[in-house]
Amino acid sequence: MIELLGNLQIGFATAVSLNSLFYCFVGCLLGTLIGVLPGLGPAATIAMLLPITFGLDPASSVIMLAGIFYGAQYGGSTTAILVNIPGEASSVVTAIDGYQMARQGQAGLALSTAAIGSFFAGTVATLIIALMAPVLAAAALTFNAPEYFALMVLGLVVSVVLAHGSLIKALAMICLGMLLGLIGTDVTSGTERLTFGSNELADGLDIVAVAIGLYGVGEVIANLNAPAEQRTAAGKAITGLLPSRADMRRIWAPILRGTGIGSLLGVLPGAGALLSSFVAYAVEKKISRHPHRFGHGAIEGVASPEAANNAGSQTSFIPMLTLGLPSNVIMALMIGALTIQGIQPGPEMITNQPQLFWGLIVSMWVGNLILIILNLPLIGLWVKLLTIPYRYLFPAILVFCCIGAFTLGNSVFDVYVMIAFGVLGYLLKYLDCEPAPFILGFVLAPMIEEYLRRSMLLARGDPTIFISRPLSAVLLTLAALAILAVALPAVRKTRDEALVEE
């Protein structure tokens, strides 16, 4: 404990210097802005800023880039709640109930719940990094290709079981998402598949363009097709900008559970904030006494995923800092930023660069404090967006959607993808199909394929590797039990009653 306090003292000396505070503020502000603007994303922003970091000292550059990453998790929830456009892929889940709360005049409550959940999760995740970074990194190493494959299969099964309405429709959404997620070039053989000779499809479909179209453009089309009084939350009375005591009693347990889920899954390569938010939402829906409220403005459906994605984004630093292994594309870019400075992340970084290591950890807590100071006062500004007449609002939404899709790769093709999935999003809404399983299948399909191939190479083609390894066997058993349980008539009837649409 004395050693930890000494290390934190070193970190505070670095993180609260004027130089570090300035760059932490800049990173958090940029992160919030790019999170609010759909499509740009922290990966593109960090990639663009990498050359600038060469002129900064290592601590300032890494603190700023880290602020962009976890700041985007805050900002991404803003447009997800207000106009059903997830600024970040991890905010897709927040949009499910957050947007419905906005339509009911509770936009301020939804935004403040997201900010409070994110701040609490960020604070806890920072403590976890400080206390348990080496232990959690070692635990992540026990996951090999079979375990990752089994975990993702379990995630897909859970998303089907807990989806609203028909199991057949949910399964169809998973299959369609996986099919479209496999478009592109096979990384093993180099063969193009499902591209129909199109060079633009050789790299596959971008998740952000798909999400913007499915949730943003699709919602605009649905709103324009609805009576004027039903369009978005405009005209609704917005009350209760901060949670009441009753609201706090409803959200504190979901925030704790989301923080725990995000902290664990964030350490695992490839999982991070996106999978954490899906799992946290599924857990809340499963244990709730009133699961039918989810999808119709349940505050728990905002609190838990927001806590999970923020905790997951911060604990994803653990493998990078302690082992030098990137858990996602952002961490790969962070390693690039450190390499530019002549620093190699890994175990030696803790002893050779204690000011940088502990300064970054402490700056995460400082950054979360800056973010909640930035975001809570701005809630009044964000909710004023809802007073804009929809005839003025929807063209602005479409413009921002187009800008966000175009900036992904400076390609008009991504705009076409966004429009196509906007039409698909409207059709899914019309057919009463839930898009969340589609998104999860789309994201996980390439990863499932990759880990399946690695597992088969590891086992020389023997499929029993998945049941011979204890952890993967447990995960696949849970998936099988979930399928068998929902297939039982009594259980299926209970599920249909619990998840019936209002």
Buried (B, 14 or more C-beta within 10 A) or exposed (E): EEEEEEBBEBBBBBBBBEEBBEBBBBBBBBBBBBBBBBBBBBBBBBBEBBEEBEEBBBBBBBBBBBBBBBBBBBBBBBBBBBBBBBBBBBBBBBBBBBBBBBBBBBBBBBBBBBBBBBBBBBBBBBBBBBEBBBEBBEBBEEBBBBBBBBBBBBBBBBBBBBBBBEBEBBBBBBBBBBEBBBBBBEEEEEEBBEBEEEEBBEEBBBBBBBBBBBBBBBBBBBBEEEEEEEBBBBEBEBEEBBBEEEBBEBBBBBBBBBBBBBBBBBBBBBBBBBBBBBBBBBBBBEEBEEBBBBBBBBBBBBBBBBBBBBBBBBBBBBBBBBBBBBBBBBBBBBBBBBEBBEBEBBEEBBEEBBBBBBBBBBBBBBBBBBBBBBBBEBBEEBBEBBEEEBEEBBEEBBEBBBBBBBBBBEBEBBBBBBBBBBBBBBEBBEEEBBBBBBBBBBBBBBBBBBBBBBBBEBBEEEEEBBBEBEBBBBBBEBBEEBEEEBEEEEEEEEBEEBBEEE
